């Protein structure tokens, strides 16, 4: 091993306070969500190997037991071992939580391959779509990881701010896998009195919901920034939900998924929550900040910015009308005026010639 890896291995060994045969979970990605899941799993008694992309973050976590850049105020137990070495993070790990932003997913999975000698269950908690391939996270995993792991995939999504999980606020989420036994095992690992994963087999629908709601949240943020009222934002969210359902059904997902936690629940949280990253970017765009400047100022990733391009392409591929997604792309990438674009969109969503929504009534 390289000198840095030897030092990290020594530090990791010095920190362990669990037995050698303790169940080890590798959490790949140290953003807010990866950090809080590391905390939750460590609270359950698991040994957690937390892989961080930034070496500086590794040292900061070791020194302060806190991830100040992504989740300040959360003290990580001693059984969370931070490392920037993929080999160290994956060694001895029985299971893997994948918490890497979608734009970096393929690159990080490729780094993981050489250290995955045996198949291991992997839970994706990333909400996005790869722009150049239009692949969801589990599709990228199938493209990169060994075939022996393809029945080991699961995804976690739903309305869940990391800060609320850390405060032990009741949080209901969706755990989806085509392998029901795999979903059940992850449910056992993560279940607490406040963190309640519900099981689903609709991997496609859960991932689409988690990705597209971020784009809709950009729009509700813009409406907030332009000081539109609550009526307008409620209507916008409703039309956004309809767009998610249209694309999901066209791609073969279960429509019931979209009116549950993965769809409606996550859309409400991300579209209205004061600490929603995607909503915040929408607010700033509406107030005149450039997308480039906003992204330069942020440490954390707002998936809706990149996903908007991918979803627009999926809509074309499946011949689905998604005017909100089109409008978000026009504002972010074609420098269209947010106010005028949104006003035009809102008129289009219920055109002048709309049919009666209720059944005909006789006098």
N, C-alpha and C positions, 0 to 999 in steps of 0.2 A: 504494500500500500504506500501511497504518497505520505510525506511527513505530516501534512495537515490531517490526513485521514487517521494516522496513528494517534495524533494528539486528540482528535475527536473521539476515537474509540476509547482512549484512556479516560477522557472526561466523562463519557457515557458510563463507563464501568464504575467510576467513582460515585456517580449519582444514583445508581440503582439501589432501591430499597425494597424491591419485591423479590420473591424467590426465583431461582433460575428457570423454573418450569412455568412461570406465570404466562398467561395468554398475552401475546404481544400484538398490538395493532399498529401498523404503519399509517400515519396520516400524511399524505403527500400534498403539500400546499399549506402555507401558514397565513392565509388571509383571515378575515374575521370568522368565517364559517369553519375553516379548518382548525382554527385556534379554539373556538368554543366547543367543537366536537372532541378535540383532544382533551379539553378540560372535563367534559362530561364523561368520556370513557375512562379517564384517569380517576375520576370520582367513583366510578364503578369498580375500581381496583385493577384495571388493565394497565400493563406497561405500554406506554405510547411513545413511538418513535416519530417525532414531528420533523418532516423534511421541509427546509426553508430554502427558497431560491437565493436569498441574499445572505452571504456569510456574516455581514454586520448584524443582521437580525438574530442569527444564531447566538452570537456573543451577548447581545442585549437581553435575550430571553434567559440565557444562563446566568447572567449577572443579576437581573432584577426579577426573574420568574414572571415577566410581563411582556406582552407584545404591544408596545406603546404605539407602533405605527398603524396597526390594524384593529386592535381591540384593547385599548387602554382601560385600566381599572380591573382587569381580570388576572388574578394571581394563579399561575399554573402550578399544580402539585409537583413534587419532586420526581414522580414517576412519569412525567412528560420530559423526554430527552430530545432536545433540539439538535439538528445536524444539517449541514449542507451537503453531506455525502449520501448519494442515493444508495450506495452499497450498505452503509451503516444503517440507514433508515429501514431498509428492507430485510436485513439479516435477522433471522429468528422470528420475523413477523408471520403470524398465522393468517391474518386478514389485513386488507388494505382499504383505507378510505381515500378516495381521489377527489381533492378539493382545489384543483388547478383551473384558472380561467380558460374558457373555451379556446381562445386564440393560441394558447400555449399547450393545449392538451396533447396534441400529436407529438410535439417535441419532447415533452416530459415522459409520455408513455414509451417513446423510443429509448429514452435513457434507462427506463425501468427494465426493459426486456432482458438484458443480459444477466440481471440478478434474480429473475423469476425462473429458477430451475424447476421448481415444482408448482403446479397450478394452485392458486390461492383465490379465495373469494375477494371480489373488489366492488366497493360501493361508490358510485359516482354521485357527488353532491354538487356538481357544476351545472349551471343553467345557461346553455348557449348552443349555438350551431356554428360549425366551421364554415367560414365564408366561402372559401374557394371550392369546397367539395359539397357543401350543403348537408354534411353529415351531422347527426346527433352524437352525443358523447358515447353511447354504447356502440354506435356504428364505427366510430373512430377506434374504439377499443378492439372491436372485431377485426378491424383492418390492420392493427399494429400488434396486438398481443397473440400468443400462441392459441391454436384452436382448442387445446385442452382446457383453456380458461373460459371459453365462450358460454358455457352453461353456469358460470360462476358470477355473472354480472347482476348487479342490482342498482337501483337509483333511488335517491331520497330527494323529495321536493315538498312544496307546500308553503303556507304562510309562516315564515320563521325568521325574525330578526335575531342575529346572534346575541345582541345585548339583552333581549328579553329572555332568551334561553339561560344566559348566565344569571339573571335575576330570579330564575326558577319560576317564571311566569308560565301558566298552563299553555302549552304549545302542541298543536295537533298537526301532524305531517303525514305524507304518503310515502310508503316504501314499496317500490314496484320491482318485480322480477318475473321473467318467464319461467323461472324455477321456484315454485312456491316454497320449497324447503329452504332455499337460500334466503328468501324474504323473511321467513320465520326466524332463522338464525340471527339475522341482523336486527330484527325486532326485539329479540331477547337481549341482545347486546346493548341496545340504545334505550329501552323502555325504562322510564322512571315515573314517579307519581305526577310529574309536571310535563315530561316530554313523551308524547303518545303517538308512536308511528302506527298508521293504519296500513294494511297490506292490500296491494293491487297487483294484477297481472298485466295491466295496460302500460307497458314500458314506453311505447310510442306516445300515447296521449299525455302521460305524466311529463315527459321531456318536452314535448311541444308546448304544453301549458306553461312550464317554467321558463321557457325561452321567450315566447311571444308576449307574455304579460309585461316583460321589461320594456318593450317598445310602446305598449299602451301607456305605461307609467310615465314615459318621457312626455307624452301628450298631456296627461293630467297635470304634470309639472308645468308645462307651458301655459296651460289654462290658469293655473295658480299665479304664475308670474305675470300674466296679463290681467289679473284681477277679475276673471270671469267668476260667476257665482256658482253656488253649490248645485243648482239645477243643471247647469251646463256640464259640470264635471260628472254628475251622476249619469246623464245621458251619454256622455262620451265613454264612460266605463262600460255601459250596457252595450253600446255599439262595438266597442273593442272586444267584449266577450263573444259577440256574434261572429266577429272575424276569426277569432281563435277556433271557435266551433266549426266554421265553414272549412277552414284549412285542415283541421284535424280529421273531420269526417271524410274529406276528399283523399286524405292519405291513409285512411283505414283505421283510425283510432276509435275507441269506444266513446260515444258522445256523453255518456254518464260521467266520465272522468272530468269533463270540463265544467260541470256544475257542482263539483265537489271541492275538496281542499286543494288539489293540485291546480285546478283552474280558477274557479270563482274566488276561493279563499285567498290564493296567492295574489290574484289580480287586485282584490280589495286592499290587501296590506301594502303591496308595492305601489299601487296607484294613489293611495291616500296617506300612507305613513309618513310622518314628519322626517324620519331618518332614512327614508328610501333613497339610495344613491341615484337610481334612474330618474325618479321624480325630481330630485335636486338638480340634476343636469338640465332637465326641461325648464325648471324655474329660471336658471341662469341664462339659458339660451333665449328665453322670452324677454329677458331684461337686457339683452344686447351683448352678452358675452359671446365670443367666438368659441366654436367647439374645440378648436386647437388649444386655446388658452385654458379652457376648462379642464381638458384632459391633462395638460401639463401640470396643473395644480393639484391633481388628485393622486393619492397613492393607491387607493382601492379601485377595482375595476367595476364599471357599470356596463353589464353585458348587453343592454339594449342598443348601445351605440353601434357595435359591430353586427349584432344579430339582425338589425333592421335591414341591412343589405341582403343577408342570406334569406330572410323570410320573404322579401320582395321577389327574389328569384324562385323560391318554392311556390309562391302564389302564381307566378307565370307558368311554371312547369305543370301545375295542377289546374290551371284555368280557374282560379279562385279570385274573386273581387275582394281586395283588402284596401279600401281607400285610406284608412288611418295609417297603415304601414306605408303606403305611398306618400302620404303627406309628411310623415316623420322623416323619410329619406329626402324629400324635397327641401325641407327646412335645414336639415343637417348637412347635406352634401351638395345642394344646388343653390344655397344661399337665398331661398325663398323667404319672404317676410312671414314670421310666425303668426301675427295677428290676422293678416289677410288670408293666409293659407288655411288657418283654422276656421275662420268665418265661412269661407267658401266650402270647406269640408262639412261643417255642421249643417249648412243648407242642403248639401248633396245627400247627407245621410238619411234625410226624409224629404225626398223631392216633392215638388208641387203636385205632381200627378199621382201621388201615392194612393194605393187602394185602401179601402176601409180595413182596419186591423181586426174588427169584430165580425161575426157572422151577420148576414142580412137579417133585419128584423121586420116583421110584418106588423102593421098597426092594428 
